[in-house]
Amino acid sequence: MKIIDRYILGEFFRFLIMCLLLFVSLFLVIDFFERLRFFISNQAAVKHALAYVVCQIPMVISLTLPVAVLIATMATLSIFSKNSEITAMKATGISLYRIGAPILLAACLITMILFFFSEWVTPKANQKVNHIMRVEIKKEAARGSFKQEGIWYRGEGGIYNFNSYDPKEQKLQGISLYFMTPDFRPQTQILAKEAYWRGKLWEGYQVQVITISPDGAPSMDKFDQMIMPIREKPADFGEIQLTPGEMGFFDLRRYARKLVAEGGEATPYLADMHAKIAFAFVPLILTITGILFSVRSERSGGIARSIGLGVIIGFSYWIVHAFSISFGRSGILPPIAAAWVANALFVIAIFIIGRRVTT
C-alpha cells in the first residue's frame, strides 16, 4: 500500500469512527431518556436497563453505518479540496478515480462486513432487547418461542404449536393443541388447518379432535368448523412472532418459503428479505455519491458543509427506502423492486453527476 493510500484511509477511518461514535451516543442517550419513565414505572433493575442500552448498539450501528461512511467520505475529500491537496495530487498525474480508489475499496469491505454483521449480530441483539423488555423488565412470563418449524406457546389451558401466525389477518395456520391431565398424561389433541380471530374467540376450520380415554384408547372426531379452546388473544402470539429486524436474510428466506408452501402471506417477509441484501450495498453507493459531491469543485466548502450535505443525502435515501419498503410490504410494489428502488435512484444520480465531474 502506498503512502498516499494510507494517508487517505487514515483520514477516512478517523472521520468514520467519529461519526459512528456520535450517532451511537446520540441515539442511546435519546432512547434512554425516552424509556426512563418505562424503566421507573416497572422498577427495572440497573443491570437490566444497562443491558437494554448495550444490546441496542448493534442495531444502531447497522442503521447508521451507511450515513457515517457517506459523511466520512465527504469530510475527508472536502478537507483535501479545501487544502488544495486534490489539486496537488492531480498535478502529479493522479486522477480523481485513483484518489477515491482507497475509499471505494474500504466501502466494499464495509459492505461485506455490514451484511454479515446484520445477519449474525444484529438479529440476536434485537431478540435480546425484546426479551429484556418483556421478561426482565415487564416481568412477563416467557410463554413461547419462535422457531423455523413454527411457534410453540405455553397457554393457559395447554401447549400450542402453530406453523405460522399472520398478524395482519389475525390468522393461525397449522394448529396443534395439546392438553394434559393434572398428572401430565395426554388427554386431548386438537388439530386444525387454520383459525381466525373473530373479536372474542378463535374460529377453527377443518378440525380434528383426538381424545384419549383413561384406559388409553384414542377416539377422533372431525369438524368443518368449531370454536377453538384458545384463551389467548392475537396480541399474545404477536409478541412471540419474530419481527424482520430479529431475523437475518437466511432466516427470512427460509420462513418466507415456508409460508409460501403453506399458502400463507409471505409478501412482508419477502420485502424485508430483499431489503437485507439491498441495504448492504448502501455504503458503497453512498461512498461513490459522496466522492462525486465532494470534488465537483475545488475549495467548495469545509467539514460543516460536508456534514450537512451528508446528512441531507443520507436522510433522503432513508425516506425513499422507507417508503418503497412499505409499498413492498403492502404488496403495492413487488418485494424485490421495492427493496432496490432507492439504490436504483441513487445509481442513476451517480451517473448523471459523474458525467459532470472532471477527473
N, C-alpha and C positions, 0 to 999 in steps of 0.2 A: 504494500500500500504506500502510495506516495505521500510526501509531507503535506501537500495541499489537500489530499483526501482526508487525512487525519485531522487537519485543521477545520475543514468544513464539517465533518462528522462531530468533532468535539463541540463546536458551537451549536450544531443541531440538537445533539442529545442534551446539552446543558439547558436549552430552552424547553425541550420536551419534558424533561424531569420537573422543571419549574412549573410548567403548565399542568402536568398531572397532579403534582402535589397541591397546587392551588385549587384545581377542580375538585379533587377528593376532599380536601379540607373544607371548602365551602359547602359542598353537598352534605357532608356528615354533620357539620355544625348546624346548618339549617334544619336538616331532618331530625336531629336530636331534639332541638327546641320545639319542633312541631309535635314530636312524640312525648315530650316531657310530661304533659298532663296525663297522657295514657299510662306512662310508667308510674306516676304518683298515684293515680286512681286505682291501679291494680297492685300497688305496693310491690313493685318489681324490685328484686334484689339488684345491687350494684353490678354484680358479676353478670347477670342476665342482660342488663341494659348495655354494658360494655361489649358483651358477646354479640348483641344485636348490631351495634355500631361497627364492630370489626368485620362481621360477616357481610355487611353492606359493601365493603371496599371492592371486592371483585366485580360486582355489578356496576359500580360507578366507573371503574377502570374500563370495562368493556364498552360502556356507553360514551365515555368522554375521550377515549384514546384517539379516534379519528380526528376530532376537532383539535386536540392537543398537537397531533402531528402536523395538521394544517397551520396552526399558529406558529409552531416551532420552525416550520419551513419558511413561512413568510417573514418571521422576525430575523432569522439567520440571513436570508438573502437581502432583506431590506438594510440590515446593518452593513453588509458588504457593499451594497449600492451607494449608501449614504457616505461611506468612507472611500468611495471610488475604487474599491478592491475588485469589483467585477470589471470595471474599465481597464484596470491594470492586467487582469487575467486575459481579457480579450486582446490587449495589446501584445501579449506574448504568444498569441495564436491559440488560446484556449477558448473553445466555443461555449455557448450557453448550455448546450446539451452536456458537454463534458463537466461543466461546473455543477450541474444538477445531478449528474450520474451517481455520486456517492449517496445523496439523499434519496434518490429513487431506489437504489439497492437496499438502503435501510428501510424504506417504506415496504418493499417486497418482503423483507424479513419480518417486519411488524405485522403485515397482512397474514402471514402464516401463523405467527405467534397468537394473533388475535383470534383466529379461527379455533385453534386448539385450546386456548385459554377459555373461550366461550363455550367450548364443547365439554371440557373436563372440570374446570374450576367453578365458573360462574353458576351453572345449574345446581351444583351441590351446595354452594354458598346460599343461593336463593331458597333452596329447600330448608336449609338450617335456619334461615331468617324466619321463614313461615312457622317452623317448629318452635322456635323461641317465642314468637308472638302468641301462638295458640296454647302451647303446653306449658312452657316455663313461666310466662308472664300472666296470661289469662287463666291459667290453671285448668284448662280444658283437658278432658281425658283423651288420650291418643287412641281413638276408637278404630281407625282404619289405616290402610296403606294402599298406595297406588303402585302397581307393577304392570309390566307389559302384558301379562296374561290377564289382567283385569284388576278390579277394585275389591279388596277384602275389607269388610266392615263388621265390627262387633256391635250389633244393635241391641236395643232394649229387650227384644224377645228372642234373639238368636244370632247366628253368624250368617252374614250375607256375602255373596260373591256376584259381581256384575262384570260382564265383558267390557262394557263401556257406559258412560253417562254423558248425555248431551244436555248441558245447562241451558242452551237456547230453547230447545223444545221441551225441557224437563222430562227427558225420556231415559229409562234404563233399558239396556239390552243384554241378552244372555244371562238371565237371572237364575241364581241358585240360592235358595234359603234353607238353612239347616237349623232345626230346633231339637233341643236335648231335654231329657228328663232331669229332675233335680239331682239324680245320681250320675248324670253325664252319659246316659245311654241314648243312642239315636232314637228319635221319636217320629219326626216328620221331616220330609224334604219336599220343597216346592220348587218346581222348575217352570220358567215362563220365557217365551221368546222376547217379550218386551212389556214394559209397563209405563203408563203416562200419569203424571200428577194432575189430578182433577180438582185442585183447590184445597181439599181437605184429606184426600186419600189417594192411594196408588191403584190404578186400574190395570190389571194384567191381562194379556192375551195369549192364547194357545198355552194354557196352564196344565201342568201335571202335578198332582198331589200324591206323594208316596208316603203311606203311613205304616209304621212298624208296630205291631201289637206287642203286648208284654211278653208273649211267648216267642217273639222274634219273627213272626210271619208277616211279610210285607203285603200291602194291598195298594192299588193305584186307581185314581180317578182322574178323568180328563175333563177340562172345561174350556170352552172357546173364550170365555171372558169371566173374570172374577175379581173381587176386591182383594188386594194383596195384604197380608198381615205385616205391613211395614209401617212402623210408627214414626220413623224419621221423615223430615221434610227435605225438599231438594237442596236447601242451603247446607244441610249436614253432609251430603255427598259432594257438594261443590267444594267444600273445604279440603276434601281428600284428593280430589282430582288435581293433578299437577297442571300448572299453567305452562304455556310455551317457554316462559322465562326460566322455569325449573327443569327444562328438558333441553338436551343438546340436539344437534342436527340428526344424528343417527337414531336417537330415541324418538324424535318426531317422525322420522321416516318410517320406522317400524310401527309406531302407533297409528299413523295415517293409513298405512297399508292394511293394518288390522281392521280399522274402521270401514275402509272401502270393502274389504272382503265380507264384512258382516252387514253391509248395507247401511252403515252409519254415516253421519255428516262429517266429512274429513276436511272440508274446504278451509276452515280457520287454521287447522294444523298444517295443511299443505302450504298456506301462505307464509306462516312463520317458519316452516322448514326451508323454503326457498330464500326467505329473508336472512337466515343464518349464513348462507353462502354469499349472498349479495353484499351483506354488511361487512363481511371480512375484507372485501375489496375496497371499501371506502377509504382507508388510509392511503392506499396507492393513488386512487382517483383524486382525493383532496390534495395530496402532495404535488401532483402534476399541476393542479389548479393553482396551488399556492406559488409554485415556481413561476408560472406564467404571469400571475398578477404582480409578483414582486419585482420582476425585471422588465416590465413593459417600458419603463423609462428610468434612467439613472437619476439618483437623488430625488426620488418621488415621495419621500417621507421617511419617518423613523419607526421605532418599535411600536409607539402608541397607535399610529395609523395601521400598522400591520396587524396588531392585536384586534383593533376594532373591525377591520375588514375581515379578518379571520373568523371572528365571532359571527359577523353577519352572514358570511358564506356558509359556515358550519351550521348555523341555525336554519338557514334557507334549505340546506339539504335535509335537516331533520323534519321540517314542515312538510316538504314534498314526500319524503319517505313515510312519514306517519299517515298522511292522507292516502297514499297509494296502498299501504298495507291494510288500512281499514277497509278500503274498497275491495281488496283481495279477500279479506276475512268474511265480508258480507256477500261475496260472490258477484259483485258488480264487475270486477276485473278478474281474468284468470289468475290463479295464485302466482304462477311463475312470472307473469307480466307485471303484476303488482309489486313483486319483490325487486324487480330490476328497473322500474320506471325512473327512480331518482338517479341511479347510476347512469342510465342511458342519457338522461337530460344533461348531466354534468359532463359526460364524454363528448356530447355534441358541442357544449360550450367550450370545452378544451380545444376542439378542432377549430372553432371559429376564432377564439382568442389566439391560438398558436399560429395561425396564418399571418397575424399582425405583428408578431414578435420577431425582432431582428436578432439572429443568433451570432 
